[in-house]
């Protein structure tokens, strides 16, 4: 007998509450995120339906403008920590100055972390002490409402 890889429908919860884990910068990681003067207001928790929830997901507040058009300053993004090497969605990276959100790509033939088109933040090509954490799969709008990032 082969064990089922899917949970029976009765074992899937209808809603989940997860905390906002912290702040990610949509800018160059040149200063600690605390220098933005932006704090998480209390203990923010978000509510998701069962089909929006991933057990390994984390939520972060975005600070900065370099990813405008993809994720905006103030957005709460849901990050799939099991999808750290996605090349189609923005990804979150851990740096010595905190977390950043960027797209993977090429700049002058070298792998780079890129801002949104039209941003004045230069590509990051020095990957020293930059570690992938996951991909941003959705923007949280309000309880049970998310917008998927493709």
C-alpha positions as CSV (number, residue, x, y, z in Angstrom):
1,X,0.0,0.0,0.0
2,X,1.4,3.4,-1.0
3,X,0.9,6.3,1.5
4,X,-1.0,9.3,0.1
5,X,0.9,12.5,-0.5
6,X,-2.2,14.5,0.0
7,X,-4.0,15.3,3.2
8,X,-7.7,14.3,3.4
9,X,-9.9,17.3,2.9
10,X,-11.2,17.0,6.4
11,X,-7.6,17.6,7.8
12,X,-7.1,20.9,5.9
13,X,-7.9,23.9,8.0
14,X,-10.1,26.7,6.6
15,X,-8.0,29.6,7.8
16,X,-4.6,30.3,9.2
17,X,-3.0,33.2,11.1
18,X,0.7,34.0,10.6
19,X,2.8,36.8,12.1
20,X,4.6,39.4,10.0
21,X,8.2,38.3,10.6
22,X,9.9,41.7,10.0
23,X,10.9,44.2,7.3
24,X,12.6,43.7,3.9
25,X,14.2,46.5,2.0
26,X,13.4,47.2,-1.6
27,X,16.6,49.2,-2.0
28,X,20.3,48.7,-1.8
29,X,21.4,47.0,1.4
30,X,23.9,49.7,2.4
31,X,22.5,50.4,5.8
32,X,20.7,48.3,8.4
33,X,16.9,48.3,7.9
34,X,16.4,49.9,11.3
35,X,17.9,53.1,9.8
36,X,14.7,53.6,7.8
37,X,12.9,54.6,11.0
38,X,10.2,52.2,10.1
39,X,8.9,49.7,12.6
40,X,6.4,46.9,12.6
41,X,3.3,48.3,14.3
42,X,2.9,45.9,17.2
43,X,2.4,42.3,16.5
44,X,0.8,42.2,13.0
45,X,-0.8,39.0,12.1
46,X,-2.4,38.2,8.8
47,X,-5.3,35.8,8.0
48,X,-5.2,33.4,5.1
49,X,-7.6,30.8,3.7
50,X,-6.3,27.3,3.6
51,X,-5.6,27.5,-0.2
52,X,-3.5,30.6,0.3
53,X,-1.4,29.2,3.1
54,X,1.9,27.4,2.8
55,X,3.3,25.8,5.9
56,X,6.8,27.2,5.2
57,X,5.6,30.7,4.3
58,X,6.7,33.8,6.1
59,X,5.3,37.4,5.8
60,X,7.4,40.6,5.6
61,X,6.6,44.3,5.3
62,X,8.3,46.0,2.3
63,X,10.2,49.3,2.9
64,X,11.6,51.2,-0.1
65,X,10.7,52.1,-3.6
66,X,13.2,50.2,-5.9
67,X,10.7,47.4,-6.6
68,X,7.7,49.7,-7.5
69,X,5.4,48.1,-10.0
70,X,6.2,44.6,-8.6
71,X,6.0,45.2,-4.8
72,X,5.3,48.6,-3.3
73,X,6.5,50.4,-0.2
74,X,4.3,49.3,2.7
75,X,3.1,46.0,1.1
76,X,3.1,42.8,3.1
77,X,4.5,40.0,1.0
78,X,4.2,36.3,1.5
79,X,7.5,34.5,1.0
80,X,7.8,30.8,0.1
81,X,11.0,29.7,2.0
82,X,11.1,26.4,0.0
83,X,11.4,28.4,-3.3
84,X,14.6,30.3,-2.7
85,X,16.0,30.1,-6.3
86,X,13.0,31.2,-8.3
87,X,14.0,33.2,-11.4
88,X,10.5,34.6,-12.3
89,X,9.3,36.2,-9.1
90,X,11.0,38.6,-6.7
91,X,13.1,36.8,-4.1
92,X,14.1,37.7,-0.6
93,X,17.8,37.6,0.4
94,X,19.5,37.9,3.8
95,X,22.4,40.4,3.9
96,X,24.5,41.7,6.8
97,X,22.1,44.7,6.9
98,X,18.9,42.7,6.9
99,X,16.6,41.3,4.3
100,X,16.2,42.7,0.7
101,X,13.8,41.9,-2.1
102,X,15.1,41.8,-5.7
103,X,14.7,40.0,-9.0
104,X,17.4,37.6,-10.2
105,X,18.9,38.4,-13.5
106,X,22.0,39.4,-15.5
107,X,23.9,42.7,-15.6
108,X,26.7,43.0,-18.2
109,X,26.9,39.3,-18.4
110,X,27.2,38.7,-14.6
111,X,24.6,37.3,-12.3
112,X,23.0,40.2,-10.4
113,X,20.1,41.2,-8.1
114,X,18.0,43.7,-10.0
115,X,15.5,46.4,-9.0
116,X,12.3,47.0,-10.9
117,X,12.6,48.6,-14.4
118,X,12.9,52.3,-14.1
119,X,14.5,52.3,-10.6
120,X,17.6,54.3,-10.0
121,X,19.0,51.6,-7.6
122,X,22.0,50.0,-9.3
123,X,22.2,46.2,-9.7
124,X,23.9,44.2,-6.9
125,X,26.7,42.1,-8.4
126,X,28.7,41.5,-5.3
127,X,27.1,38.4,-3.7
128,X,29.4,38.3,-0.7
129,X,27.3,37.6,2.4
130,X,24.0,37.5,0.4
131,X,22.0,34.4,1.0
132,X,18.6,33.4,-0.7
133,X,15.7,33.0,1.7
134,X,12.7,32.5,-0.6
135,X,10.5,33.9,-3.3
136,X,7.6,36.4,-2.8
137,X,4.6,34.5,-4.1
138,X,1.8,37.0,-3.1
139,X,1.0,40.4,-1.7
140,X,-1.4,40.4,1.3
141,X,-4.2,42.9,0.9
142,X,-6.6,42.3,3.8
143,X,-7.9,39.2,5.6
144,X,-8.3,36.4,3.1
145,X,-7.4,38.6,0.1
146,X,-4.0,38.2,-1.6
147,X,-2.7,39.1,-5.0
148,X,-0.5,36.4,-6.5
149,X,2.9,37.5,-7.9
150,X,3.7,35.8,-11.2
